[in-house]
Structure formats: structure tokens, C-alpha cells
Amino acid sequence: MTALWIAHVHVSDAEAYGKYAAIATEAIAAHGGVFLARGGRYQQLEGNDRPRNVVARFPSMEAALECYNSPRYQEALGFARGASERDLVIVEEI
């Protein structure tokens, strides 16, 4: 089954977060991830408003977890920490 990586983000340091995004994009692609949504228009209906919303599809839950735990993605996270507030969940599709 495929899996969706869903992130809701508030960016506080655009320069550092840009470095995160560049490296994360490489890591996600290397694990078969494809972006379905990345920023763009949105409407907050419930919960906390985080203006950057990202959805990527991976071939499996395992591939998404391998991506998150990979050295390259962990390198990217070094730039995101302190530059953003994030919520990230991986959900298996049905």
C-alpha cells in the first residue's frame, strides 16, 4: 500500500528552511516520494493554522519511514529545526 507524508509547517526563517527544502526534496525523491501538494492555496477549517502544507506519496509506509530516518533527510532536518514549527504524519492509503 502507498503512504502519504503530510506536513503542516509555519516557517520562521525562510533562508534556513530553503536549505532544508532543497535537501529534503532530494531525499524524498530518492525514496520514491512524489509531491502531491507543496504550499499553494489552502483553507484552514479546524485546528492550528500552519500556512505551508505538504503532501508526498511514497510507494509504501516502509519507504516513507526509511526516508525520514535516512542520513540525507536527517541532514535536512538540521536546517528545519529552529527555522520552523512542524507537524508531520505518515498515513497509509487505503
PDB file of N, CA, C and O in Angstrom:
ATOM      1  N   MET A   1       0.826  -1.184   0.000  1.00  0.00           N
ATOM      2  CA  MET A   1       0.000   0.000   0.000  1.00  0.00           C
ATOM      3  C   MET A   1       0.873   1.250   0.000  1.00  0.00           C
ATOM      4  O   MET A   1       1.921   1.293   0.644  1.00  0.00           O
ATOM      5  N   THR A   2       0.431   2.244  -0.718  1.00  0.00           N
ATOM      6  CA  THR A   2       1.143   3.517  -0.710  1.00  0.00           C
ATOM      7  C   THR A   2       0.881   4.250   0.607  1.00  0.00           C
ATOM      8  O   THR A   2      -0.038   3.912   1.354  1.00  0.00           O
ATOM      9  N   ALA A   3       1.715   5.264   0.872  1.00  0.00           N
ATOM     10  CA  ALA A   3       1.574   6.038   2.102  1.00  0.00           C
ATOM     11  C   ALA A   3       1.733   7.516   1.786  1.00  0.00           C
ATOM     12  O   ALA A   3       2.482   7.894   0.885  1.00  0.00           O
ATOM     13  N   LEU A   4       1.024   8.345   2.536  1.00  0.00           N
ATOM     14  CA  LEU A   4       1.103   9.794   2.382  1.00  0.00           C
ATOM     15  C   LEU A   4       1.881  10.388   3.545  1.00  0.00           C
ATOM     16  O   LEU A   4       1.651  10.053   4.707  1.00  0.00           O
ATOM     17  N   TRP A   5       2.799  11.271   3.209  1.00  0.00           N
ATOM     18  CA  TRP A   5       3.585  12.039   4.171  1.00  0.00           C
ATOM     19  C   TRP A   5       2.922  13.406   4.175  1.00  0.00           C
ATOM     20  O   TRP A   5       2.935  14.100   3.159  1.00  0.00           O
ATOM     21  N   ILE A   6       2.343  13.804   5.301  1.00  0.00           N
ATOM     22  CA  ILE A   6       1.580  15.043   5.387  1.00  0.00           C
ATOM     23  C   ILE A   6       2.232  15.948   6.427  1.00  0.00           C
ATOM     24  O   ILE A   6       2.354  15.583   7.596  1.00  0.00           O
ATOM     25  N   ALA A   7       2.648  17.132   5.986  1.00  0.00           N
ATOM     26  CA  ALA A   7       3.308  18.090   6.878  1.00  0.00           C
ATOM     27  C   ALA A   7       2.555  19.413   6.874  1.00  0.00           C
ATOM     28  O   ALA A   7       2.108  19.893   5.832  1.00  0.00           O
ATOM     29  N   HIS A   8       2.428  19.983   8.053  1.00  0.00           N
ATOM     30  CA  HIS A   8       1.856  21.322   8.227  1.00  0.00           C
ATOM     31  C   HIS A   8       2.936  22.148   8.906  1.00  0.00           C
ATOM     32  O   HIS A   8       3.424  21.778   9.974  1.00  0.00           O
ATOM     33  N   VAL A   9       3.317  23.281   8.283  1.00  0.00           N
ATOM     34  CA  VAL A   9       4.527  23.983   8.699  1.00  0.00           C
ATOM     35  C   VAL A   9       4.298  25.487   8.802  1.00  0.00           C
ATOM     36  O   VAL A   9       3.629  26.092   7.964  1.00  0.00           O
ATOM     37  N   HIS A  10       4.870  26.071   9.845  1.00  0.00           N
ATOM     38  CA  HIS A  10       4.999  27.530   9.953  1.00  0.00           C
ATOM     39  C   HIS A  10       6.496  27.821   9.887  1.00  0.00           C
ATOM     40  O   HIS A  10       7.255  27.373  10.747  1.00  0.00           O
ATOM     41  N   VAL A  11       6.918  28.561   8.882  1.00  0.00           N
ATOM     42  CA  VAL A  11       8.333  28.877   8.672  1.00  0.00           C
ATOM     43  C   VAL A  11       8.658  30.201   9.343  1.00  0.00           C
ATOM     44  O   VAL A  11       7.980  31.202   9.111  1.00  0.00           O
ATOM     45  N   SER A  12       9.697  30.211  10.178  1.00  0.00           N
ATOM     46  CA  SER A  12      10.138  31.438  10.842  1.00  0.00           C
ATOM     47  C   SER A  12      11.462  31.954  10.297  1.00  0.00           C
ATOM     48  O   SER A  12      11.805  33.115  10.519  1.00  0.00           O
ATOM     49  N   ASP A  13      12.215  31.111   9.586  1.00  0.00           N
ATOM     50  CA  ASP A  13      13.487  31.511   8.969  1.00  0.00           C
ATOM     51  C   ASP A  13      13.505  30.936   7.549  1.00  0.00           C
ATOM     52  O   ASP A  13      13.871  29.780   7.334  1.00  0.00           O
ATOM     53  N   ALA A  14      13.102  31.774   6.587  1.00  0.00           N
ATOM     54  CA  ALA A  14      12.943  31.302   5.201  1.00  0.00           C
ATOM     55  C   ALA A  14      14.255  30.832   4.595  1.00  0.00           C
ATOM     56  O   ALA A  14      14.259  29.870   3.826  1.00  0.00           O
ATOM     57  N   GLU A  15      15.360  31.474   4.914  1.00  0.00           N
ATOM     58  CA  GLU A  15      16.644  31.082   4.332  1.00  0.00           C
ATOM     59  C   GLU A  15      17.057  29.683   4.789  1.00  0.00           C
ATOM     60  O   GLU A  15      17.418  28.843   3.964  1.00  0.00           O
ATOM     61  N   ALA A  16      17.006  29.430   6.087  1.00  0.00           N
ATOM     62  CA  ALA A  16      17.355  28.108   6.612  1.00  0.00           C
ATOM     63  C   ALA A  16      16.370  27.058   6.121  1.00  0.00           C
ATOM     64  O   ALA A  16      16.764  25.941   5.787  1.00  0.00           O
ATOM     65  N   TYR A  17      15.088  27.415   6.078  1.00  0.00           N
ATOM     66  CA  TYR A  17      14.092  26.446   5.643  1.00  0.00           C
ATOM     67  C   TYR A  17      14.262  26.117   4.167  1.00  0.00           C
ATOM     68  O   TYR A  17      13.982  24.995   3.746  1.00  0.00           O
ATOM     69  N   GLY A  18      14.717  27.078   3.381  1.00  0.00           N
ATOM     70  CA  GLY A  18      15.014  26.817   1.975  1.00  0.00           C
ATOM     71  C   GLY A  18      16.100  25.767   1.814  1.00  0.00           C
ATOM     72  O   GLY A  18      16.034  24.943   0.901  1.00  0.00           O
ATOM     73  N   LYS A  19      17.099  25.786   2.690  1.00  0.00           N
ATOM     74  CA  LYS A  19      18.153  24.763   2.664  1.00  0.00           C
ATOM     75  C   LYS A  19      17.568  23.403   3.017  1.00  0.00           C
ATOM     76  O   LYS A  19      17.893  22.393   2.393  1.00  0.00           O
ATOM     77  N   TYR A  20      16.689  23.391   4.039  1.00  0.00           N
ATOM     78  CA  TYR A  20      16.004  22.145   4.380  1.00  0.00           C
ATOM     79  C   TYR A  20      15.254  21.603   3.163  1.00  0.00           C
ATOM     80  O   TYR A  20      15.392  20.431   2.814  1.00  0.00           O
ATOM     81  N   ALA A  21      14.459  22.464   2.518  1.00  0.00           N
ATOM     82  CA  ALA A  21      13.608  22.026   1.409  1.00  0.00           C
ATOM     83  C   ALA A  21      14.427  21.451   0.265  1.00  0.00           C
ATOM     84  O   ALA A  21      14.027  20.455  -0.339  1.00  0.00           O
ATOM     85  N   ALA A  22      15.554  22.054  -0.041  1.00  0.00           N
ATOM     86  CA  ALA A  22      16.387  21.558  -1.141  1.00  0.00           C
ATOM     87  C   ALA A  22      16.901  20.153  -0.859  1.00  0.00           C
ATOM     88  O   ALA A  22      16.837  19.281  -1.726  1.00  0.00           O
ATOM     89  N   ILE A  23      17.407  19.933   0.343  1.00  0.00           N
ATOM     90  CA  ILE A  23      17.943  18.612   0.689  1.00  0.00           C
ATOM     91  C   ILE A  23      16.808  17.605   0.865  1.00  0.00           C
ATOM     92  O   ILE A  23      16.924  16.462   0.423  1.00  0.00           O
ATOM     93  N   ALA A  24      15.718  18.015   1.502  1.00  0.00           N
ATOM     94  CA  ALA A  24      14.587  17.112   1.722  1.00  0.00           C
ATOM     95  C   ALA A  24      13.995  16.646   0.397  1.00  0.00           C
ATOM     96  O   ALA A  24      13.598  15.488   0.266  1.00  0.00           O
ATOM     97  N   THR A  25      13.934  17.542  -0.585  1.00  0.00           N
ATOM     98  CA  THR A  25      13.418  17.181  -1.901  1.00  0.00           C
ATOM     99  C   THR A  25      14.219  16.028  -2.494  1.00  0.00           C
ATOM    100  O   THR A  25      13.649  15.084  -3.042  1.00  0.00           O
ATOM    101  N   GLU A  26      15.539  16.111  -2.382  1.00  0.00           N
ATOM    102  CA  GLU A  26      16.413  15.030  -2.881  1.00  0.00           C
ATOM    103  C   GLU A  26      16.149  13.725  -2.135  1.00  0.00           C
ATOM    104  O   GLU A  26      16.023  12.666  -2.750  1.00  0.00           O
ATOM    105  N   ALA A  27      16.068  13.806  -0.811  1.00  0.00           N
ATOM    106  CA  ALA A  27      15.864  12.602  -0.002  1.00  0.00           C
ATOM    107  C   ALA A  27      14.521  11.955  -0.308  1.00  0.00           C
ATOM    108  O   ALA A  27      14.426  10.734  -0.427  1.00  0.00           O
ATOM    109  N   ILE A  28      13.495  12.770  -0.434  1.00  0.00           N
ATOM    110  CA  ILE A  28      12.157  12.239  -0.719  1.00  0.00           C
ATOM    111  C   ILE A  28      12.137  11.546  -2.074  1.00  0.00           C
ATOM    112  O   ILE A  28      11.609  10.440  -2.194  1.00  0.00           O
ATOM    113  N   ALA A  29      12.704  12.179  -3.094  1.00  0.00           N
ATOM    114  CA  ALA A  29      12.753  11.571  -4.431  1.00  0.00           C
ATOM    115  C   ALA A  29      13.556  10.270  -4.420  1.00  0.00           C
ATOM    116  O   ALA A  29      13.189   9.306  -5.091  1.00  0.00           O
ATOM    117  N   ALA A  30      14.644  10.244  -3.665  1.00  0.00           N
ATOM    118  CA  ALA A  30      15.492   9.044  -3.602  1.00  0.00           C
ATOM    119  C   ALA A  30      14.769   7.854  -2.996  1.00  0.00           C
ATOM    120  O   ALA A  30      15.168   6.710  -3.213  1.00  0.00           O
ATOM    121  N   HIS A  31      13.712   8.110  -2.240  1.00  0.00           N
ATOM    122  CA  HIS A  31      12.936   7.030  -1.632  1.00  0.00           C
ATOM    123  C   HIS A  31      11.595   6.820  -2.329  1.00  0.00           C
ATOM    124  O   HIS A  31      10.685   6.209  -1.769  1.00  0.00           O
ATOM    125  N   GLY A  32      11.480   7.324  -3.539  1.00  0.00           N
ATOM    126  CA  GLY A  32      10.277   7.103  -4.341  1.00  0.00           C
ATOM    127  C   GLY A  32       9.136   8.045  -4.039  1.00  0.00           C
ATOM    128  O   GLY A  32       8.017   7.830  -4.505  1.00  0.00           O
ATOM    129  N   GLY A  33       9.399   9.097  -3.261  1.00  0.00           N
ATOM    130  CA  GLY A  33       8.349  10.047  -2.923  1.00  0.00           C
ATOM    131  C   GLY A  33       8.051  10.999  -4.063  1.00  0.00           C
ATOM    132  O   GLY A  33       8.953  11.426  -4.783  1.00  0.00           O
ATOM    133  N   VAL A  34       6.782  11.329  -4.221  1.00  0.00           N
ATOM    134  CA  VAL A  34       6.309  12.258  -5.245  1.00  0.00           C
ATOM    135  C   VAL A  34       5.414  13.285  -4.551  1.00  0.00           C
ATOM    136  O   VAL A  34       4.504  12.917  -3.808  1.00  0.00           O
ATOM    137  N   PHE A  35       5.671  14.567  -4.792  1.00  0.00           N
ATOM    138  CA  PHE A  35       4.864  15.609  -4.165  1.00  0.00           C
ATOM    139  C   PHE A  35       3.500  15.720  -4.837  1.00  0.00           C
ATOM    140  O   PHE A  35       3.401  15.768  -6.063  1.00  0.00           O
ATOM    141  N   LEU A  36       2.454  15.759  -4.019  1.00  0.00           N
ATOM    142  CA  LEU A  36       1.090  15.970  -4.490  1.00  0.00           C
ATOM    143  C   LEU A  36       0.640  17.393  -4.196  1.00  0.00           C
ATOM    144  O   LEU A  36      -0.160  17.966  -4.935  1.00  0.00           O
ATOM    145  N   ALA A  37       1.158  17.957  -3.114  1.00  0.00           N
ATOM    146  CA  ALA A  37       0.871  19.349  -2.734  1.00  0.00           C
ATOM    147  C   ALA A  37       2.114  19.879  -2.040  1.00  0.00           C
ATOM    148  O   ALA A  37       2.766  19.179  -1.265  1.00  0.00           O
ATOM    149  N   ARG A  38       2.425  21.136  -2.340  1.00  0.00           N
ATOM    150  CA  ARG A  38       3.620  21.736  -1.740  1.00  0.00           C
ATOM    151  C   ARG A  38       3.395  23.239  -1.676  1.00  0.00           C
ATOM    152  O   ARG A  38       3.691  23.964  -2.626  1.00  0.00           O
ATOM    153  N   GLY A  39       2.868  23.699  -0.546  1.00  0.00           N
ATOM    154  CA  GLY A  39       2.494  25.102  -0.452  1.00  0.00           C
ATOM    155  C   GLY A  39       1.189  25.309  -1.204  1.00  0.00           C
ATOM    156  O   GLY A  39       0.332  24.425  -1.231  1.00  0.00           O
ATOM    157  N   GLY A  40       1.045  26.455  -1.799  1.00  0.00           N
ATOM    158  CA  GLY A  40      -0.148  26.724  -2.593  1.00  0.00           C
ATOM    159  C   GLY A  40      -1.336  27.142  -1.746  1.00  0.00           C
ATOM    160  O   GLY A  40      -1.245  27.278  -0.526  1.00  0.00           O
ATOM    161  N   ARG A  41      -2.435  27.338  -2.421  1.00  0.00           N
ATOM    162  CA  ARG A  41      -3.663  27.791  -1.758  1.00  0.00           C
ATOM    163  C   ARG A  41      -4.185  26.727  -0.809  1.00  0.00           C
ATOM    164  O   ARG A  41      -4.070  25.527  -1.058  1.00  0.00           O
ATOM    165  N   TYR A  42      -4.761  27.202   0.286  1.00  0.00           N
ATOM    166  CA  TYR A  42      -5.384  26.293   1.244  1.00  0.00           C
ATOM    167  C   TYR A  42      -6.441  27.064   2.019  1.00  0.00           C
ATOM    168  O   TYR A  42      -6.460  28.295   2.007  1.00  0.00           O
ATOM    169  N   GLN A  43      -7.306  26.343   2.682  1.00  0.00           N
ATOM    170  CA  GLN A  43      -8.311  26.946   3.560  1.00  0.00           C
ATOM    171  C   GLN A  43      -8.271  26.199   4.880  1.00  0.00           C
ATOM    172  O   GLN A  43      -8.576  25.007   4.921  1.00  0.00           O
ATOM    173  N   GLN A  44      -7.902  26.872   5.953  1.00  0.00           N
ATOM    174  CA  GLN A  44      -7.856  26.261   7.280  1.00  0.00           C
ATOM    175  C   GLN A  44      -9.275  26.179   7.819  1.00  0.00           C
ATOM    176  O   GLN A  44      -9.933  27.209   7.963  1.00  0.00           O
ATOM    177  N   LEU A  45      -9.758  24.995   8.118  1.00  0.00           N
ATOM    178  CA  LEU A  45     -11.121  24.818   8.607  1.00  0.00           C
ATOM    179  C   LEU A  45     -11.169  24.493  10.095  1.00  0.00           C
ATOM    180  O   LEU A  45     -12.093  24.921  10.786  1.00  0.00           O
ATOM    181  N   GLU A  46     -10.195  23.749  10.598  1.00  0.00           N
ATOM    182  CA  GLU A  46     -10.150  23.397  12.014  1.00  0.00           C
ATOM    183  C   GLU A  46      -8.694  23.283  12.443  1.00  0.00           C
ATOM    184  O   GLU A  46      -7.805  23.105  11.611  1.00  0.00           O
ATOM    185  N   GLY A  47      -8.462  23.386  13.731  1.00  0.00           N
ATOM    186  CA  GLY A  47      -7.128  23.172  14.280  1.00  0.00           C
ATOM    187  C   GLY A  47      -6.186  24.341  14.060  1.00  0.00           C
ATOM    188  O   GLY A  47      -6.605  25.451  13.732  1.00  0.00           O
ATOM    189  N   ASN A  48      -4.899  24.063  14.249  1.00  0.00           N
ATOM    190  CA  ASN A  48      -3.854  25.081  14.152  1.00  0.00           C
ATOM    191  C   ASN A  48      -3.556  25.434  12.708  1.00  0.00           C
ATOM    192  O   ASN A  48      -3.416  24.560  11.852  1.00  0.00           O
ATOM    193  N   ASP A  49      -3.461  26.722  12.455  1.00  0.00           N
ATOM    194  CA  ASP A  49      -3.139  27.199  11.104  1.00  0.00           C
ATOM    195  C   ASP A  49      -1.632  27.186  10.906  1.00  0.00           C
ATOM    196  O   ASP A  49      -0.896  27.855  11.632  1.00  0.00           O
ATOM    197  N   ARG A  50      -1.182  26.429   9.931  1.00  0.00           N
ATOM    198  CA  ARG A  50       0.212  26.406   9.525  1.00  0.00           C
ATOM    199  C   ARG A  50       0.192  26.640   8.016  1.00  0.00           C
ATOM    200  O   ARG A  50      -0.282  25.782   7.272  1.00  0.00           O
ATOM    201  N   PRO A  51       0.695  27.778   7.550  1.00  0.00           N
ATOM    202  CA  PRO A  51       0.473  28.195   6.167  1.00  0.00           C
ATOM    203  C   PRO A  51       1.194  27.371   5.093  1.00  0.00           C
ATOM    204  O   PRO A  51       0.880  27.519   3.912  1.00  0.00           O
ATOM    205  N   ARG A  52       2.134  26.522   5.459  1.00  0.00           N
ATOM    206  CA  ARG A  52       2.783  25.682   4.452  1.00  0.00           C
ATOM    207  C   ARG A  52       2.309  24.256   4.676  1.00  0.00           C
ATOM    208  O   ARG A  52       2.503  23.685   5.749  1.00  0.00           O
ATOM    209  N   ASN A  53       1.687  23.690   3.653  1.00  0.00           N
ATOM    210  CA  ASN A  53       1.142  22.336   3.728  1.00  0.00           C
ATOM    211  C   ASN A  53       1.737  21.506   2.606  1.00  0.00           C
ATOM    212  O   ASN A  53       1.719  21.904   1.441  1.00  0.00           O
ATOM    213  N   VAL A  54       2.266  20.343   2.976  1.00  0.00           N
ATOM    214  CA  VAL A  54       2.962  19.497   2.013  1.00  0.00           C
ATOM    215  C   VAL A  54       2.418  18.078   2.106  1.00  0.00           C
ATOM    216  O   VAL A  54       2.249  17.535   3.197  1.00  0.00           O
ATOM    217  N   VAL A  55       2.147  17.486   0.945  1.00  0.00           N
ATOM    218  CA  VAL A  55       1.722  16.089   0.880  1.00  0.00           C
ATOM    219  C   VAL A  55       2.591  15.396  -0.169  1.00  0.00           C
ATOM    220  O   VAL A  55       2.689  15.850  -1.309  1.00  0.00           O
ATOM    221  N   ALA A  56       3.214  14.301   0.233  1.00  0.00           N
ATOM    222  CA  ALA A  56       4.004  13.492  -0.699  1.00  0.00           C
ATOM    223  C   ALA A  56       3.522  12.050  -0.600  1.00  0.00           C
ATOM    224  O   ALA A  56       3.189  11.564   0.481  1.00  0.00           O
ATOM    225  N   ARG A  57       3.491  11.383  -1.735  1.00  0.00           N
ATOM    226  CA  ARG A  57       3.097   9.966  -1.766  1.00  0.00           C
ATOM    227  C   ARG A  57       4.362   9.116  -1.916  1.00  0.00           C
ATOM    228  O   ARG A  57       5.225   9.398  -2.747  1.00  0.00           O
ATOM    229  N   PHE A  58       4.447   8.079  -1.098  1.00  0.00           N
ATOM    230  CA  PHE A  58       5.550   7.117  -1.154  1.00  0.00           C
ATOM    231  C   PHE A  58       5.003   5.755  -1.574  1.00  0.00           C
ATOM    232  O   PHE A  58       3.816   5.483  -1.394  1.00  0.00           O
ATOM    233  N   PRO A  59       5.849   4.908  -2.124  1.00  0.00           N
ATOM    234  CA  PRO A  59       5.390   3.589  -2.552  1.00  0.00           C
ATOM    235  C   PRO A  59       4.857   2.718  -1.408  1.00  0.00           C
ATOM    236  O   PRO A  59       4.054   1.813  -1.633  1.00  0.00           O
ATOM    237  N   SER A  60       5.315   2.999  -0.168  1.00  0.00           N
ATOM    238  CA  SER A  60       4.876   2.207   0.981  1.00  0.00           C
ATOM    239  C   SER A  60       5.160   2.979   2.268  1.00  0.00           C
ATOM    240  O   SER A  60       5.916   3.951   2.273  1.00  0.00           O
ATOM    241  N   MET A  61       4.549   2.532   3.341  1.00  0.00           N
ATOM    242  CA  MET A  61       4.827   3.095   4.660  1.00  0.00           C
ATOM    243  C   MET A  61       6.306   2.921   4.986  1.00  0.00           C
ATOM    244  O   MET A  61       6.938   3.820   5.541  1.00  0.00           O
ATOM    245  N   GLU A  62       6.847   1.766   4.639  1.00  0.00           N
ATOM    246  CA  GLU A  62       8.254   1.486   4.926  1.00  0.00           C
ATOM    247  C   GLU A  62       9.179   2.456   4.196  1.00  0.00           C
ATOM    248  O   GLU A  62      10.165   2.923   4.767  1.00  0.00           O
ATOM    249  N   ALA A  63       8.865   2.761   2.931  1.00  0.00           N
ATOM    250  CA  ALA A  63       9.688   3.701   2.162  1.00  0.00           C
ATOM    251  C   ALA A  63       9.641   5.093   2.781  1.00  0.00           C
ATOM    252  O   ALA A  63      10.658   5.784   2.833  1.00  0.00           O
ATOM    253  N   ALA A  64       8.482   5.501   3.245  1.00  0.00           N
ATOM    254  CA  ALA A  64       8.346   6.818   3.877  1.00  0.00           C
ATOM    255  C   ALA A  64       9.154   6.873   5.174  1.00  0.00           C
ATOM    256  O   ALA A  64       9.832   7.866   5.441  1.00  0.00           O
ATOM    257  N   LEU A  65       9.085   5.826   5.968  1.00  0.00           N
ATOM    258  CA  LEU A  65       9.851   5.779   7.214  1.00  0.00           C
ATOM    259  C   LEU A  65      11.351   5.715   6.943  1.00  0.00           C
ATOM    260  O   LEU A  65      12.136   6.356   7.641  1.00  0.00           O
ATOM    261  N   GLU A  66      11.748   4.947   5.937  1.00  0.00           N
ATOM    262  CA  GLU A  66      13.166   4.881   5.564  1.00  0.00           C
ATOM    263  C   GLU A  66      13.673   6.253   5.141  1.00  0.00           C
ATOM    264  O   GLU A  66      14.794   6.639   5.472  1.00  0.00           O
ATOM    265  N   CYS A  67      12.846   6.981   4.413  1.00  0.00           N
ATOM    266  CA  CYS A  67      13.210   8.332   4.005  1.00  0.00           C
ATOM    267  C   CYS A  67      13.431   9.211   5.232  1.00  0.00           C
ATOM    268  O   CYS A  67      14.463   9.872   5.352  1.00  0.00           O
ATOM    269  N   TYR A  68      12.468   9.217   6.134  1.00  0.00           N
ATOM    270  CA  TYR A  68      12.562  10.070   7.320  1.00  0.00           C
ATOM    271  C   TYR A  68      13.826   9.756   8.118  1.00  0.00           C
ATOM    272  O   TYR A  68      14.494  10.668   8.606  1.00  0.00           O
ATOM    273  N   ASN A  69      14.151   8.494   8.249  1.00  0.00           N
ATOM    274  CA  ASN A  69      15.296   8.070   9.055  1.00  0.00           C
ATOM    275  C   ASN A  69      16.616   8.071   8.300  1.00  0.00           C
ATOM    276  O   ASN A  69      17.662   7.793   8.887  1.00  0.00           O
ATOM    277  N   SER A  70      16.584   8.377   7.012  1.00  0.00           N
ATOM    278  CA  SER A  70      17.809   8.346   6.208  1.00  0.00           C
ATOM    279  C   SER A  70      18.770   9.455   6.625  1.00  0.00           C
ATOM    280  O   SER A  70      18.332  10.511   7.084  1.00  0.00           O
ATOM    281  N   PRO A  71      20.062   9.229   6.473  1.00  0.00           N
ATOM    282  CA  PRO A  71      21.042  10.266   6.805  1.00  0.00           C
ATOM    283  C   PRO A  71      20.810  11.573   6.043  1.00  0.00           C
ATOM    284  O   PRO A  71      21.003  12.653   6.600  1.00  0.00           O
ATOM    285  N   ARG A  72      20.403  11.486   4.789  1.00  0.00           N
ATOM    286  CA  ARG A  72      20.198  12.700   3.992  1.00  0.00           C
ATOM    287  C   ARG A  72      19.014  13.518   4.525  1.00  0.00           C
ATOM    288  O   ARG A  72      19.108  14.741   4.623  1.00  0.00           O
ATOM    289  N   TYR A  73      17.906  12.858   4.867  1.00  0.00           N
ATOM    290  CA  TYR A  73      16.768  13.603   5.399  1.00  0.00           C
ATOM    291  C   TYR A  73      17.086  14.148   6.787  1.00  0.00           C
ATOM    292  O   TYR A  73      16.675  15.260   7.120  1.00  0.00           O
ATOM    293  N   GLN A  74      17.800  13.395   7.589  1.00  0.00           N
ATOM    294  CA  GLN A  74      18.183  13.891   8.907  1.00  0.00           C
ATOM    295  C   GLN A  74      19.097  15.109   8.787  1.00  0.00           C
ATOM    296  O   GLN A  74      19.041  16.014   9.620  1.00  0.00           O
ATOM    297  N   GLU A  75      19.935  15.134   7.757  1.00  0.00           N
ATOM    298  CA  GLU A  75      20.739  16.325   7.479  1.00  0.00           C
ATOM    299  C   GLU A  75      19.830  17.516   7.181  1.00  0.00           C
ATOM    300  O   GLU A  75      20.052  18.617   7.685  1.00  0.00           O
ATOM    301  N   ALA A  76      18.815  17.289   6.367  1.00  0.00           N
ATOM    302  CA  ALA A  76      17.858  18.348   6.037  1.00  0.00           C
ATOM    303  C   ALA A  76      17.167  18.867   7.286  1.00  0.00           C
ATOM    304  O   ALA A  76      16.987  20.075   7.443  1.00  0.00           O
ATOM    305  N   LEU A  77      16.778  17.962   8.173  1.00  0.00           N
ATOM    306  CA  LEU A  77      16.077  18.369   9.386  1.00  0.00           C
ATOM    307  C   LEU A  77      16.899  19.316  10.245  1.00  0.00           C
ATOM    308  O   LEU A  77      16.345  20.132  10.981  1.00  0.00           O
ATOM    309  N   GLY A  78      18.217  19.212  10.153  1.00  0.00           N
ATOM    310  CA  GLY A  78      19.078  20.128  10.886  1.00  0.00           C
ATOM    311  C   GLY A  78      18.803  21.585  10.525  1.00  0.00           C
ATOM    312  O   GLY A  78      18.959  22.469  11.367  1.00  0.00           O
ATOM    313  N   PHE A  79      18.398  21.843   9.291  1.00  0.00           N
ATOM    314  CA  PHE A  79      18.059  23.198   8.854  1.00  0.00           C
ATOM    315  C   PHE A  79      16.632  23.585   9.245  1.00  0.00           C
ATOM    316  O   PHE A  79      16.357  24.764   9.466  1.00  0.00           O
ATOM    317  N   ALA A  80      15.730  22.621   9.332  1.00  0.00           N
ATOM    318  CA  ALA A  80      14.329  22.904   9.666  1.00  0.00           C
ATOM    319  C   ALA A  80      14.152  23.216  11.145  1.00  0.00           C
ATOM    320  O   ALA A  80      13.331  24.053  11.518  1.00  0.00           O
ATOM    321  N   ARG A  81      14.930  22.535  11.985  1.00  0.00           N
ATOM    322  CA  ARG A  81      14.819  22.764  13.428  1.00  0.00           C
ATOM    323  C   ARG A  81      15.272  24.185  13.743  1.00  0.00           C
ATOM    324  O   ARG A  81      16.348  24.606  13.318  1.00  0.00           O
ATOM    325  N   GLY A  82      14.478  24.900  14.463  1.00  0.00           N
ATOM    326  CA  GLY A  82      14.791  26.278  14.782  1.00  0.00           C
ATOM    327  C   GLY A  82      14.356  27.259  13.707  1.00  0.00           C
ATOM    328  O   GLY A  82      14.339  28.468  13.940  1.00  0.00           O
ATOM    329  N   ALA A  83      14.002  26.749  12.524  1.00  0.00           N
ATOM    330  CA  ALA A  83      13.564  27.600  11.420  1.00  0.00           C
ATOM    331  C   ALA A  83      12.079  27.419  11.132  1.00  0.00           C
ATOM    332  O   ALA A  83      11.525  28.067  10.244  1.00  0.00           O
ATOM    333  N   SER A  84      11.430  26.521  11.903  1.00  0.00           N
ATOM    334  CA  SER A  84      10.029  26.224  11.624  1.00  0.00           C
ATOM    335  C   SER A  84       9.379  25.515  12.806  1.00  0.00           C
ATOM    336  O   SER A  84      10.051  24.956  13.672  1.00  0.00           O
ATOM    337  N   GLU A  85       8.051  25.556  12.812  1.00  0.00           N
ATOM    338  CA  GLU A  85       7.239  24.705  13.671  1.00  0.00           C
ATOM    339  C   GLU A  85       6.523  23.761  12.725  1.00  0.00           C
ATOM    340  O   GLU A  85       5.905  24.198  11.754  1.00  0.00           O
ATOM    341  N   ARG A  86       6.602  22.462  13.006  1.00  0.00           N
ATOM    342  CA  ARG A  86       6.101  21.474  12.049  1.00  0.00           C
ATOM    343  C   ARG A  86       5.301  20.387  12.733  1.00  0.00           C
ATOM    344  O   ARG A  86       5.576  19.999  13.869  1.00  0.00           O
ATOM    345  N   ASP A  87       4.315  19.913  12.020  1.00  0.00           N
ATOM    346  CA  ASP A  87       3.630  18.671  12.358  1.00  0.00           C
ATOM    347  C   ASP A  87       3.810  17.768  11.139  1.00  0.00           C
ATOM    348  O   ASP A  87       3.616  18.201  10.004  1.00  0.00           O
ATOM    349  N   LEU A  88       4.179  16.521  11.379  1.00  0.00           N
ATOM    350  CA  LEU A  88       4.396  15.581  10.278  1.00  0.00           C
ATOM    351  C   LEU A  88       3.791  14.241  10.654  1.00  0.00           C
ATOM    352  O   LEU A  88       4.022  13.722  11.746  1.00  0.00           O
ATOM    353  N   VAL A  89       3.017  13.695   9.739  1.00  0.00           N
ATOM    354  CA  VAL A  89       2.415  12.372   9.956  1.00  0.00           C
ATOM    355  C   VAL A  89       2.539  11.585   8.658  1.00  0.00           C
ATOM    356  O   VAL A  89       2.492  12.150   7.565  1.00  0.00           O
ATOM    357  N   ILE A  90       2.699  10.274   8.797  1.00  0.00           N
ATOM    358  CA  ILE A  90       2.680   9.378   7.635  1.00  0.00           C
ATOM    359  C   ILE A  90       1.442   8.513   7.794  1.00  0.00           C
ATOM    360  O   ILE A  90       1.226   7.897   8.837  1.00  0.00           O
ATOM    361  N   VAL A  91       0.633   8.478   6.742  1.00  0.00           N
ATOM    362  CA  VAL A  91      -0.640   7.761   6.765  1.00  0.00           C
ATOM    363  C   VAL A  91      -0.674   6.778   5.604  1.00  0.00           C
ATOM    364  O   VAL A  91      -0.442   7.154   4.455  1.00  0.00           O
ATOM    365  N   GLU A  92      -0.962   5.529   5.906  1.00  0.00           N
ATOM    366  CA  GLU A  92      -1.085   4.515   4.858  1.00  0.00           C
ATOM    367  C   GLU A  92      -2.390   4.752   4.106  1.00  0.00           C
ATOM    368  O   GLU A  92      -3.442   4.953   4.712  1.00  0.00           O
ATOM    369  N   GLU A  93      -2.305   4.725   2.777  1.00  0.00           N
ATOM    370  CA  GLU A  93      -3.521   4.901   1.955  1.00  0.00           C
ATOM    371  C   GLU A  93      -4.306   3.608   1.911  1.00  0.00           C
ATOM    372  O   GLU A  93      -3.766   2.521   2.114  1.00  0.00           O
ATOM    373  N   ILE A  94      -5.601   3.750   1.638  1.00  0.00           N
ATOM    374  CA  ILE A  94      -6.451   2.561   1.507  1.00  0.00           C
ATOM    375  C   ILE A  94      -6.911   2.428   0.071  1.00  0.00           C
ATOM    376  O   ILE A  94      -7.639   1.492  -0.261  1.00  0.00           O
TER     377      ILE A  94
END
